[in-house]
Amino acid sequence: MAPSHTDHPHRTLAELFLSLLVGVVIVSLLELELVPALIILSGLVVIYLLYRLVTTAEEIAEKL
């Protein structure tokens, strides 16, 4: 059975945070401030990869 969002409420918060950061990047790009937008975008990628690493580790730990 697939886990629901209520099983992991921190996932919903992380998704909301990532959506907010994407919005900031889009606004920065529209304002042509490319350097801050690229810094935020690279930070967003790192945060997302860490988030996926943690959730994957949790799923593996649950199976053990």
Phi and psi in degrees as GROMACS dihedral restraints (atoms count N, CA, C in turn):
[ dihedral_restraints ]
;  ai    aj    ak    al  type     phi  dphi    fc
    3     4     5     6     1   -74.5    20    10
    4     5     6     7     1   138.7    20    10
    6     7     8     9     1   -70.1    20    10
    7     8     9    10     1   144.4    20    10
    9    10    11    12     1   -95.9    20    10
   10    11    12    13     1   170.8    20    10
   12    13    14    15     1   -66.6    20    10
   13    14    15    16     1   -26.3    20    10
   15    16    17    18     1   -73.0    20    10
   16    17    18    19     1   -22.1    20    10
   18    19    20    21     1   -70.1    20    10
   19    20    21    22     1   -30.7    20    10
   21    22    23    24     1  -132.5    20    10
   22    23    24    25     1    81.3    20    10
   24    25    26    27     1   -64.1    20    10
   25    26    27    28     1   -24.2    20    10
   27    28    29    30     1   -67.4    20    10
   28    29    30    31     1   -24.1    20    10
   30    31    32    33     1   -66.4    20    10
   31    32    33    34     1   -40.6    20    10
   33    34    35    36     1   -63.1    20    10
   34    35    36    37     1   -41.9    20    10
   36    37    38    39     1   -64.7    20    10
   37    38    39    40     1   -41.1    20    10
   39    40    41    42     1   -64.5    20    10
   40    41    42    43     1   -40.9    20    10
   42    43    44    45     1   -64.2    20    10
   43    44    45    46     1   -39.6    20    10
   45    46    47    48     1   -63.9    20    10
   46    47    48    49     1   -42.7    20    10
   48    49    50    51     1   -63.0    20    10
   49    50    51    52     1   -43.4    20    10
   51    52    53    54     1   -64.5    20    10
   52    53    54    55     1   -39.6    20    10
   54    55    56    57     1   -62.9    20    10
   55    56    57    58     1   -40.1    20    10
   57    58    59    60     1   -63.1    20    10
   58    59    60    61     1   -42.9    20    10
   60    61    62    63     1   -65.9    20    10
   61    62    63    64     1   -36.8    20    10
   63    64    65    66     1   -62.1    20    10
   64    65    66    67     1   -41.2    20    10
   66    67    68    69     1   -61.4    20    10
   67    68    69    70     1   -40.9    20    10
   69    70    71    72     1   -63.3    20    10
   70    71    72    73     1   -41.9    20    10
   72    73    74    75     1   -62.9    20    10
   73    74    75    76     1   -44.5    20    10
   75    76    77    78     1   -61.8    20    10
   76    77    78    79     1   -44.7    20    10
   78    79    80    81     1   -63.6    20    10
   79    80    81    82     1   -41.2    20    10
   81    82    83    84     1   -63.4    20    10
   82    83    84    85     1   -40.7    20    10
   84    85    86    87     1   -66.0    20    10
   85    86    87    88     1   -37.7    20    10
   87    88    89    90     1   -66.4    20    10
   88    89    90    91     1   -29.9    20    10
   90    91    92    93     1   -85.2    20    10
   91    92    93    94     1     1.5    20    10
   93    94    95    96     1    63.4    20    10
   94    95    96    97     1    27.3    20    10
   96    97    98    99     1   -95.7    20    10
   97    98    99   100     1    81.5    20    10
   99   100   101   102     1   -70.6    20    10
  100   101   102   103     1   -38.1    20    10
  102   103   104   105     1   -65.1    20    10
  103   104   105   106     1   -50.8    20    10
  105   106   107   108     1   -61.5    20    10
  106   107   108   109     1   -35.9    20    10
  108   109   110   111     1   -64.9    20    10
  109   110   111   112     1   -40.5    20    10
  111   112   113   114     1   -68.8    20    10
  112   113   114   115     1   -36.3    20    10
  114   115   116   117     1   -64.7    20    10
  115   116   117   118     1   -45.3    20    10
  117   118   119   120     1   -64.8    20    10
  118   119   120   121     1   -41.4    20    10
  120   121   122   123     1   -63.7    20    10
  121   122   123   124     1   -42.9    20    10
  123   124   125   126     1   -66.7    20    10
  124   125   126   127     1   -37.1    20    10
  126   127   128   129     1   -63.9    20    10
  127   128   129   130     1   -38.8    20    10
  129   130   131   132     1   -62.4    20    10
  130   131   132   133     1   -42.2    20    10
  132   133   134   135     1   -63.8    20    10
  133   134   135   136     1   -43.1    20    10
  135   136   137   138     1   -63.8    20    10
  136   137   138   139     1   -44.5    20    10
  138   139   140   141     1   -62.0    20    10
  139   140   141   142     1   -42.5    20    10
  141   142   143   144     1   -63.9    20    10
  142   143   144   145     1   -43.0    20    10
  144   145   146   147     1   -64.6    20    10
  145   146   147   148     1   -39.6    20    10
  147   148   149   150     1   -64.8    20    10
  148   149   150   151     1   -40.4    20    10
  150   151   152   153     1   -60.6    20    10
  151   152   153   154     1   -45.4    20    10
  153   154   155   156     1   -65.1    20    10
  154   155   156   157     1   -37.4    20    10
  156   157   158   159     1   -63.2    20    10
  157   158   159   160     1   -44.7    20    10
  159   160   161   162     1   -66.4    20    10
  160   161   162   163     1   -45.5    20    10
  162   163   164   165     1   -66.5    20    10
  163   164   165   166     1   -36.6    20    10
  165   166   167   168     1   -66.3    20    10
  166   167   168   169     1   -41.2    20    10
  168   169   170   171     1   -63.5    20    10
  169   170   171   172     1   -38.9    20    10
  171   172   173   174     1   -64.2    20    10
  172   173   174   175     1   -42.2    20    10
  174   175   176   177     1   -65.1    20    10
  175   176   177   178     1   -39.4    20    10
  177   178   179   180     1   -66.6    20    10
  178   179   180   181     1   -41.2    20    10
  180   181   182   183     1   -64.0    20    10
  181   182   183   184     1   -35.8    20    10
  183   184   185   186     1   -66.5    20    10
  184   185   186   187     1   -32.4    20    10
  186   187   188   189     1   -75.8    20    10
  187   188   189   190     1   -22.5    20    10
